[in-house]
Structures are given as C-alpha cells and as structure tokens.
Amino acid sequence: MDKELTSMFTRAEKLLGELEEEYNSCLHAKNVTDKAKHLTHEVLEKLKNALNHTMAKVWEKIIAPDLSDKGKKERDISFPTSNSLQSFRSTLGRAKMTGSDKTHKNLYDFLLSKQPFSSSDNQWLGLLSKISGEGKHIRLIPQKRFETRRIKVTKHGMGEVSWDPNRVTFGQKIKAKILDAEVDPKTQRIKPTAGVTEKIEIWVSFDLEGYRVSALGFCKEVCQKTRNLVKEMVDTFEL
C-alpha cells in the first residue's frame, strides 16, 4: 500500500478515535451531538474515498492503456457498488469498461464478486456507498438513541435467562417460572425467591436512522473491511 493510501487510512482511523470519544460522551449525556454526526460521515467518506482512489489506480494500470485520450477524459471512475447486474454493468460503462467481462475478465470477475447482489457478505459496501453519499450530497442522517430494556435472572448452578419484556410477556392463566422463580404476570418481574436474583439492564446505542446499525460499530467494521479490501486490490493487481 503506497504512502497516499496509508495516509487515508491513518486519517480515517484518527477520526474514528475521535468519534469513539464523542460517542461515549453522547451516551453519558444521552444526546447525539452535531460533532458525532459529522465525525460519523467524515469517517465513512474517507473510507469511500480510499476505495475510489484504489479503483482509480487499478483503472490507470489496466484500462487506460487501451483508451484514446478522449476516452480517458470522459471516464467516471469510482469503486462500483451496485444492487443488480444491470446497474453494475452501467457503472462499468461510465468508467469506459464496457466489455471488460471479455477484455479484462480477471478485473471484471473481481469487482463482480464484491457486489452486494453477489453475496450477503458484501452488504457493508452497499451501506457504505449509500450512507456516505447521503451525508455528502443530501443531508446528514440523524442518529437515534435506542434503549432496550432487558430482564436477566440468574441462579447459582443453573445459569441465567434474559429476555426483552417488550417482546416476551407472561400471561395470567399459566404460571410461568424462570429458574424456579415464579413470574408475576402483573409486573412481569419474578417474585422474590431464595437463591435467584433479577437485574434490569438498559442497552444503549446510537443507530443510523433508517439503517438500524450502530454508528460507531458500523464505522469500526467498515474501517477494517475497507482496509482489507484495498490491500486485496493492491496485492491482486500489483499496484
């Protein structure tokens, strides 16, 4: 990986560190700041730029030598991320790569294998492209604070059981027991029972609205996966 690409990831990881600090501060204050939103999109934009930059290097090495000067100027290069084969081919066409499935099959097959429609493992690429695009060209995506209330019951020697009371409820007709403790249908809590303890936990995260993915978790995942993909491209096409 050359110095320019390395510096892109260095910057993205620095922003990621700042995002984690701001994220934790927001969790403590129970509020999402504009800084957290901006940092989220800065991280994702930097990673998308790294992918596009790598794709441009591949294009210059493999595709450009076969094009006229006019063709080189009219191209639109970015790392293709499509939800259908038709859209994928259209994106390649804008990069003057029409027919690359025959003329540059190794590159075509590589890019095809990375498409969201080719494998569920590539869904992160689709989200990266969409979220970073919306953040730059349309609007910042609001982030929500979600709280999930869970009840956890434990008993020594028998383990533990936990559930979301918003999804699981116990009725009055049939007596329910959790690890030998009877559940009160009115409160949905266990009745005091020797040796059995109950704890209510609040799980908190800030999600990207409309995507239901943790802003920080997604940024961390994408940072590592983008680095891996860029390295794979560098190695595969000997950049």
N, C-alpha and C positions, 0 to 999 in steps of 0.2 A: 504494500500500500504506500503510495507516494506521500510527500510532505503535505500536499494540499488536502488530500482526503483525510490524512491523520489529523490535521488541524480542524477539519469539520467535525470529526467525532470528539476531539478534545473540547471544542466549544459546546457541542450538544451535551456532553457529559457534565460540563461545568454548570450549564443551565439546569440540567436535571438535578444536580445537587442543590441549587438554589430553590428549585421547585419543591423538593422534598422538605426543605426547611420551612418554606412558606405554607406548604400543605399541612404540615404538623401544627404550625401556628394557627392556621384556619380551623383545624379540628378542635384545638383547645378553645378558640374563641367562638366556635360554632357559627362560622361565617366564611363565605368564599370571597376573597378579595379580587380586585381587578388585576393585581400583580400575579396572583395564582393563575388566572385565566390567560394572561399574556405569556407567562412562562410556559404554560402547557403548549400553547400554539407555537411558541418560538422553538421549543424542543422538537416538535413534530415537523415543523418547516425545515429545520436544519437537517433532519434525517432524510426528509424527502429530497432536499437539495443534494445530499450526498449520493443518493440513488441516481438522480438525474445526471449528476456530474460524472459518475462512473459509466452510466449508459452512453454519455457523450464521448467518453474516451474509447469505449468499445466501438461506437459508430465511426469515429475518425479512423480507427485502425482497420476495420473490416469492411464498412460500407462506402465510406468516402472515396477510396481509390477508384471505384467503378463509376463514379458520378462525374458529370460535367460541372464546370464552375457554376453554372446557373442552378443545377440541381442541388449543389452544396449550399447555396444561399437560400433556397426556397424550403429547405427541410425544417421540420419542427420536431426536435428531439427531446424525449423525456422517457423515463423508465415506464414501459407500458403496464398499466394495471386496469384490466377490463373484466366485466362480468359476463361476457359472451364471446364466442369465437368471432362473430361478425364485428363486434366492437374492437376486438384485439387486432384483427386484420386492418381495420380502418385506422387505428393508431399507428400501425406499422407503415401504412400508406403515407401518412403525413410526414413520416421520417424518411421517405423515399426508400422504403424497404419492401415494397410490393414485390412478391415473387421470391422473397427470401427463404420461403419454405423449400425452394428448389436450389437457389443460388448460394445460400448460406444456411444450410439446414441445421448445422450444429448450434448456431446462434438462435435461429428460429425455435428449435426444439427446447433450448434452454429457457428462453423467455416464455414460451407456451407453458412449460412445466411450472412456472412461478405464478400463473394467473389464478385469481380467486375461484374461477369456474373450473379450474383443473383439479384443485384439491382444497379440502376444508382447512388444511394446514396453512393455506395462503390467505385466509380471510383477513389477517392483520394488515396485509398490504393494501387490501381494498379499503379498510378503515383508515389507514394512514393517509392514503390518497384523498379520500373524501373529507376527512376532518381537517387536514392541513389546507386543503383547497377552500373549504368554507371559511376557515379562520382568516385566510389571506384575502379572499376575493368577495366574500359575502358578509360575514359577521362573526364575531366571537360567539362560540356556543356556550350558553350559560351552563354552569355546573350546579347540581343539586346536592343537598346534604340529605342522605338517606339514613334512617335509623331502623334497624331490625331488632325487635325485642325477642329474646330467646330465653327459655326457661331450662335450666340444667339441674338435673337431680343426680346425686351421687350416693353410693353406699359402699362402704369398705368391703372389699372382697367380691363385689358384684359389678363393679364398673360404674358407668354413668350413662344417662339418657338425656338428650336435649331435643327441644322442638320449638318451632315458631308458633306461638299461640294465635297468631293471625291466620295461620293455615291449618292448624290442628286444634280441635276442641273436643272436649269430652262431655257427653250427654248425661242426663239425669236418670234415665231408665236403667242403664247398665253401669254398675260400679266399676270404675277403672282404677287400676293400681299400677304404680311405677316403682319398680324395685321395692315392693312390699308396702309402699306408702299409698294410701287412698287419695284420689284426686277429688277435690271439692268442685262439683260442676258449676257452682255459683261464681267462684273466684278463679277457677281453672288453675288453682295452686294446690300443692299437696298438703294434706293435713299433717300436723306435727307428728313425726314418727321417730322413735329412737333409732339412732344409727344412720338416719337418712337426712341429707342436707339438700337445700334448694338454693339456687343462686340465679338471679336475673341479670343477664348480660345485655349491654347495648353495643351492637356492632355499628360502627360509623365509617362511612366513606363518602368521598365526593365523586360523583359519577358525571360523565359527559352526557348531558341531556340528549335523549333521542338514541343513545347508543348503549346505555346501561353498562358501561365499562368504567372502571376506576381510572381517573385521570392520571394519577401517579403510577398505578400498576401498569396501565397501558403504555405510558411513556417509557418505563423501565423495560418492559417486554420488547417494545419496538426498537429501542436503542440497541439492545443486544442482537436482535434478529436482523436489523439493518446492517450492523457491523459484520455479522456472519455472511450475509448475502453479498455485500460489497467485496469481502475477502474472497468469496467463492468466484465472483466475476473476475476479479483481478487474477486469481490463480488459473481459472479456466481459459481465459482469453489472453493470458500472459501480458498484462498491461504494465 
